[in-house]
């Protein structure tokens, strides 16, 4: 959703900055267009960063010795993604 929002903001900003030829006294539409384009680029970059972070996996392995029996106990933990796949 964040990638789509970023693209929409960027497109609306480009229309305001480059395609509109309207003069309004109380607001500069070209500057609003540039601001929307910058905001769209930031949202796209954040969306890509969040997608990359979500796809990463974390795995932890820990080995301890049981004091009662003296045997080694190994515990493995893995993290899962949102769609249920395990890495």
PyMOL commands that set and color helices and strands:
alter all, ss='L'
color gray80, all
select helices_A, chain A and resi 2-19+29-55
alter helices_A, ss='H'
color red, helices_A
select strands_A, chain A and resi 59-65+72-78
alter strands_A, ss='S'
color yellow, strands_A
deselect
rebuild
show_as cartoon
